[in-house]
Amino acid sequence: MKLFLTFLRNMGIDEQKLRIRVKVSDISSVKAVEAFWSKYLDIPKEQFIKPIVRGRGPRHSNIGSYYGTCTLRYHNARLYRRIVNRASKLVHCFAEKPEPLTSLT
């Protein structure tokens, strides 16, 4: 998450448009979890939207994580196209066939 956020910041995003949502189990403190993610990602708590609190059980397992999961939202069609364009160029670079080796004889 931190790596992707750094990538977005390097792309020149408007940080005020970032929205964060946490998903936690009912044994976690929502305030503590939001404080953790806010500090870890360096994003103000005011940019957090309504958390999702899940019950316990096999379908709602956080695999022992007190801090749950975090989802980052940023809606910008222009930025999306820039990211897709860069990814496409990167894939194209790796997909090119290498030139054949010439004989040394």
C-alpha positions as CSV (number, residue, x, y, z in Angstrom):
1,M,0.0,0.0,0.0
2,K,2.8,2.4,0.9
3,L,4.6,1.7,-2.3
4,F,1.5,2.3,-4.4
5,L,0.8,5.5,-2.5
6,T,4.3,6.7,-3.1
7,F,3.8,6.0,-6.8
8,L,0.6,8.0,-6.8
9,R,2.3,10.9,-5.0
10,N,5.1,10.9,-7.5
11,M,2.5,11.1,-10.3
12,G,1.4,14.5,-8.8
13,I,-2.0,13.6,-7.3
14,D,-4.2,16.0,-5.4
15,E,-3.9,14.5,-1.9
16,Q,-7.2,16.0,-0.8
17,K,-9.0,13.6,-3.1
18,L,-7.6,10.5,-1.4
19,R,-10.1,8.4,0.5
20,I,-9.2,5.6,2.8
21,R,-11.5,2.8,4.1
22,V,-10.5,0.2,6.7
23,K,-12.1,-3.2,7.2
24,V,-11.7,-4.5,10.7
25,S,-13.1,-7.4,12.8
26,D,-15.4,-6.6,15.6
27,I,-12.6,-7.2,18.1
28,S,-10.6,-4.3,16.8
29,S,-10.9,-0.7,17.9
30,V,-11.9,1.3,14.8
31,K,-10.2,4.5,16.2
32,A,-7.0,2.7,16.9
33,V,-7.0,1.1,13.4
34,E,-7.6,4.4,11.7
35,A,-4.9,6.0,13.8
36,F,-2.5,3.3,12.7
37,W,-3.2,3.6,9.0
38,S,-3.3,7.4,9.2
39,K,0.2,7.5,10.7
40,Y,1.6,4.6,8.5
41,L,0.4,6.2,5.3
42,D,0.7,9.9,6.4
43,I,-2.9,10.7,5.5
44,P,-5.1,12.8,7.8
45,K,-7.9,11.0,9.6
46,E,-10.4,13.4,8.0
47,Q,-9.9,11.6,4.7
48,F,-11.1,8.2,6.1
49,I,-14.6,7.2,5.1
50,K,-17.0,4.9,7.0
51,P,-15.2,1.8,8.1
52,I,-16.5,-1.7,7.6
53,V,-16.7,-3.8,10.8
54,R,-17.0,-7.5,10.1
55,G,-18.1,-10.2,12.5
56,R,-16.0,-13.2,13.5
57,G,-16.1,-16.5,11.8
58,P,-14.5,-18.3,8.9
59,R,-15.9,-16.0,6.3
60,H,-14.7,-12.9,8.1
61,S,-11.2,-13.8,9.1
62,N,-8.5,-11.1,9.3
63,I,-5.9,-13.9,9.7
64,G,-5.0,-12.5,13.1
65,S,-4.5,-8.9,12.0
66,Y,-5.6,-6.4,14.5
67,Y,-5.2,-3.6,12.0
68,G,-7.5,-5.2,9.4
69,T,-7.2,-4.2,5.8
70,C,-7.0,-0.8,4.1
71,T,-8.4,0.3,0.8
72,L,-7.2,3.4,-1.0
73,R,-9.6,5.3,-3.3
74,Y,-8.7,8.0,-5.8
75,H,-10.9,8.8,-8.7
76,N,-9.3,10.5,-11.7
77,A,-9.8,9.3,-15.3
78,R,-6.8,11.2,-16.6
79,L,-4.4,9.7,-14.0
80,Y,-5.9,6.2,-14.8
81,R,-5.1,6.6,-18.5
82,R,-1.5,7.7,-17.6
83,I,-1.0,4.7,-15.4
84,V,-2.4,2.3,-18.0
85,N,-0.2,3.9,-20.7
86,R,2.9,3.5,-18.6
87,A,2.0,-0.1,-17.7
88,S,1.4,-0.9,-21.3
89,K,4.8,0.5,-22.3
90,L,6.5,-1.5,-19.6
91,V,4.8,-4.7,-20.7
92,H,5.7,-4.0,-24.3
93,C,9.4,-3.6,-23.3
94,F,9.5,-7.0,-21.6
95,A,7.4,-8.7,-24.3
96,E,9.8,-7.8,-27.2
97,K,11.7,-10.7,-28.6
98,P,15.5,-10.4,-28.2
99,E,17.6,-10.1,-31.3
100,P,19.2,-13.3,-32.4
101,L,22.8,-13.8,-31.6
102,T,25.2,-13.7,-34.6
103,S,27.6,-16.4,-35.1
104,L,31.1,-15.8,-33.8
105,T,32.8,-18.0,-36.5
